[in-house]
Amino acid sequence: MAHAGTVELMDAEPEDAQRLATEARDRVRFEEDALALSDQVYRVARYLASSREDADELMQETYARAFRSWRSFTPGTNMRAWLLRILTNLNIDRGRRQQRAPQMQPLEANDYYLYDKLAENGDGISDEDQVVERLSQDDIVTALSVVPHDFRDVLVLVDLGDFSYADAAQILDIPVGTVMSRLHRGRRILKRELAESALEEAT
Amino acid sequence: MTDPCAHCEEMMQPYLDHVLTDEEMTQAEAHLSECVDCRKRYKFEESLRIYVRKAVTEQMPEELRVKLSALRIPLE
């Protein structure tokens, strides 16, 4: 519709033309800023979603929505958080998340469980870094995908996305106290899963 | 008297997240300074967090980058 746009500009009063030009410039800048953040958004999206395909779709839906509703972004605020708020809402709305019933959630062990299990099987390894290295990268990715979504959302935003508790609370629209308790439980569930896979490999 | 290691375990996550109160911080550090097991477990938790962050490094596929750019709304 290039032609119609040109006519509109020519017919407009000078201040309207000015306004349209400013708006076009702001929108282009918004789109460029949003695209520049896509690697960082993807890093979080990939692990919020259950699969690469889901992450791919979620990213496209998020950016399509962001480009349509760019006016609702307040310049100077955290755009990465704004994009992830759209993304987490879409993830929840689309019912992609197969929620487990509460009683199906894995029982978390205490916070020391994983270290104690690994150290127990480690022939007296004394260096904590060597204990960590007994876990493989695949173990971690698999364990993360097993953490139920409510816990994983917070875990991924805070521990992988480096969001503060307050940002995560705003993105997910839950109280800060809930962020903290879900984060603590999420980390424990992750460690329990890691302990299980490490023990399976050891036997 | 509660088990000091169990109490220390409860404080580990908030300790590493830097959200303990000063008083709790002092308590945790007092126990950590005398308990080598808890100290190792805290150190492990710290290493684990770094390790998890390093493990999840999947990059955005180039095709997706192109698709996202294509979603931009063209100027009229």
Interface residues (C-beta under 8 A of the other chain):
Chain A: M1 A2 A4 G5 E8 A24 R27 V28 E31 L35 S38 D39 Y42 R43 R46 Y47 R52 D56 M59 Q60 Y63 A64 F67 R68 N110 D111 Y112 L114 Y115 D116 A119 E128 D129 V131 V132 E133 L135 Q137 I140 V141 L144 D159 L160 Y165 M180 L183 H184 R187 L190 K191
Chain B: C5 A6 E9 E10 M12 Q13 P14 V19 K40 R41 K43 F44 E45 E46 S47 L48 R49 Y51 V52 R53 A55 V56 E58 Q59 M60 P61 L64 R65 K67 L68 S69 L71 R72 I73 L75 E76
